[in-house]
Amino acid sequence: MGEENLKEYIKATIHTTTQGAEALAAVLPALGITGYSAEDPADLDFILASKDALAWDYVDARSFSGDGEALVTLWLEKEDEGKLQELRTALLKLKGDEQYGLYGDDADFGRLWLDTEVCFDDWKYKYKEGFRAFSPCEGIVVVPPWEDTSDTDGAVKIVIDPGMAFGTGSHETTSMCLSKLRELLKPGDSVLDAGTGSGILAIAAVHLGAKAVTAVEIDPDAAASAAGNIEKNGLSENISLKIGDITKEGTIPTEADFDIITANLSILILERLIHVLKGVLRREGAMILSGLLDTQEERMLEVIENAGLKAVDIVKNGEWSMFEVRR
């Protein structure tokens, strides 16, 4: 098939670090860019170091950068070429914020270098080439819809098409949340997943026995990805998906209360949400909070304490931390 029959895209690749990729996860949606993927060598190191615990049989290492950098790749249609200048401006600002210490003294976002190329292909779906079935934690297996994995040895099977939404389970923060959810959730519990992304935590909650699950996502594209994954798992009747800002009236009922609240988000968002989440947490309930670098632990502990809550457990995986929080 000739190029004249293929759609033209601009493929833009940002060379950064693990920390930089996390910061970009907040910056890109603000620019209206929701279609992106991240390749992080730290993820490969985690997978290789966790073979026994995660019980993987195969991983395609070719999908990871070979120079130690994390790569954030996004695709723009030709008519959206003007967004590249907005992106360059945003990268300059992000680098300045890093150098001025706005993300902490130890923040390192790397080069934040932007490469672009014109592609005549359906690049939006190249992520499928590197996504295989795997176990993010004991007792749970994540399976892409295009892979036949009928035998999961009794583990909970979650079907996830990551699309452009964050949350396949391969990232340390998601795997820690899944493990803690499996530990804490009791049959019949009610669960709120704030910032559901791909919907993986909400889906896992139902499979683990939750009676009622509410998933909230502010980004319409991510919500569409979550809706698709919820449907693929046959759970459209079990999960109430809300699109909107959880801090705004009407997104979730004011009288709602939940046994477990999960929020795998950046510290900036958690700071904004903590009082809202506390307001819908049952007296004996628990929050599972992640998306946090270990260098942000003290800051997060202060946020938790100021909200009248306490961290009863802190789990670490690599440079990432997860908090179990209670009243």
Order of alpha helices (4+ residues) and beta strands (2+ residues): beta-alpha-beta-alpha-alpha-beta-alpha-beta-beta-beta-beta-alpha-beta-alpha-beta-alpha-beta-beta-alpha-beta-alpha-beta-beta
